[in-house]
Amino acid sequence: MLHEILFYSFGVFALTTGFFVVVEKNPIHAVFFLVLCFVNAAGMLLMVGAEFLAFLLSSICWSNRSSIPIRCNDVEHCCRRS
């Protein structure tokens, strides 16, 4: 019973975060939601028993995390609120 509740909660959270990836206007927030979506999908794969696929999905998630350059040379421009 608990196994099914956890599986469906991971599924609902994965769908919710996937929806927010699409509708979010700020790309940084969209990436955070994408990471959460990957984590929920990895949790679902763990619940099913596909540990290797969950490991691959989480390793893809962590390798893409460092490939997104977030830099701003003009500090005043970055800190300015519009």
C-alpha positions, 0 to 999 in steps of 0.5 A: 500500500505504501509502495503504491502511494509513494509511486503515485506521489512521485508520478504526480510530482514529476508531472507537476514539475514537468508542467512548470518546466514548460510554463516557467518564464525564468530559465533558471527556475525552469532548470531547477524544475527540470532537475526536480522532474529528473529526481522524481522520475529516478524515484519512480524508477527505483520504486519499479526496481530499475536501479541502473536506469535511475542511476543513469538518469541521476548521473545525467541530471548531475552532469548537466547541472555543471554545463549550464554557464551562469555568469554575468560580467556586469554586476550592476546589470545583474543586480538591477531589478526591472 
